[in-house]
Amino acid sequence: MTKTNTLKKTHAGSAGFSLAECLLSVAITATALLAVIGMLIGALGEARDSRTMTVSGMLVRQLAGEARELMQETDSPREVIVLVDSALQVIGHSRSIGDSVGSDYKSGTANPNAFSFARLERKDDPVNPLLERVMITVETPASAPADQRKVFHYATVAAK
């Protein structure tokens, strides 16, 4: 009789998974899923930053042409602010009469299509009076106040 009882206990104990085994497998699966989700979120952030860098580089190329034109004008402004959408179409320009880009620049714009502000600034070179520093700053997102935007700086030195 003892032989039969021993067989039943051994057979009944190996018939399924214990609660501890189930909890351990759920914990491992949850940890793996959280790691995958974290990597996806990181990849999406990097893709957004890459897009912003690409758009700002293209915008700088456009503004470099405008900087050349400004430097040839004798009465040109020392600072120009441009508001663009994600397709680099100009929404507002500080040289346009009656445009509110200057005031929107500090507080952020309410325009839903706005993507970035670009600021072109000309300063005299402190070392050489025959040179001028041209600085282009691209700031995004345009809806945020000036002190909360991500800023990309580009600069060059040119002859006056």
N, C-alpha and C positions, 0 to 999 in steps of 0.2 A: 503494500500500500504506500509506503513511503516513496517508492520509485515512481509511481504515477503522479503523486503530488509534486515532485521535483520537476518532472517533465512539463506539467501544466504551468508552473511558475516561470520556467525558462521560456516557454513558448509565448506566454501572455506578455512578458516584459519586452520582447523584441518585435511586437506586432506593429508599432507605430512610432511616431516621434514624441519626445517628451516636451513639456511646456518650455523648458529651458532651451532646447534645441530650436524650437520655433521662434522664441524671442531673439535668440542670437542671430538667426538667419534674417529676421526682419530688421534688426539693427544694422547688420552688414549691408543689406540692400538699401536701406535709407541713407546710410553714410555714402555709399557709392552714388546714389541719385543726387544727393546734395553736392557732391564734388563735381558731377557733370553739369548741374545747373549753374554752379559757380563759374565754371570754365566758359559756359555759354554767355553768361552775363559779362564776363571780362572780354570775350571776343566781340560782343556787340559794342561795348564801350570803345574798344580799339578801332573798330570799323567807323564809328562816329567821329573819332578824333582824326582818323585818316582822311575822311571826307572833308572835314573842316580844314585840314592842312592843304589838301588839294585845291579847294575853293579859294583859300587865302592866297596860295601861290599864283593862281590864275588872276586873281584880283590885283595882286601886286604888279603883274606884267601889264595889266591895263592901266593902272595908275602911273606906272613908269613913263608911259607915253604921254600922259597928261602932265607929268612933272617936267618933261622936256619942253612942252609947249608953254607951261607957266614960267619957266626960267627965261624964255625968250621975250616975254612980256615985261615991260618996265614997271607997270603999275599993278602987277598981279598980287593976289593975297598971299600971305605967308603960310596960311593954313587952309586946307580944303577938306571937307568932310563929305563922304558919299555913303548913302544907304543903298544896299543891294539885296536882291532876293537870292535864293539858292541857285538860280540859273544865271547869276551875275548880271541881271538886268537892273539898271539904275532905277531906284524908286524915288530917291531924293538926292539933291546935290546942294551944297552950301553956296555955290556960285549962282544958283537960280534965284531970281527975285521972288520974295514972298515964301520961300521954302522954309519949313520949320526944322530942318535937319539939325541945326546947331543946338536948339533947345531939346530936341529928342535925344541927342547924343548923350547928354548928361543923365537924363532920367530913364532912358529906354523908350523905345517906340511902341505904340499900341497897334501898329500895322501888322496884321497876321501873316503877311507875305514876306516880311523883312527877315533877313538871315544874318547879315553882318554890317557893321560900320567899318569903313576904311577912312583913315585920316592920313593925309599927306601934309607934312610939316617941313618947312624950309627954315634953316637957321644958319647964320654966319659961322664959319669954322673959327674956333678960338685960336688956333695955331697959325693958320694962313688966311689973311684977309682976302685973297683972290679966290678962295674956295668957299663952297656952300655945302652944308650937310642937308641931304634930302632923306627924311625918315618917313617910312610908310608903316602904319600900324593897322592891323586888321583885328577887330574885336567882335567876338560872337558869344552868346546870342544877342541880337539887337534889341530884344525885348527886356533884357536885364539892365539895371542901372550900371553906369560906367565902372564903378568899383567892384562889380560882381561878374564881369565878363572875362572870358579867356582871351588873352592878348598875345598876338604874334607880332614881333618887331622885325622890321627890315630897314636897313640903312645903306646909304652910299654917299660918297663925297664927289662933288662935281665942280667944274670951273664956273665962275659967275658969268 
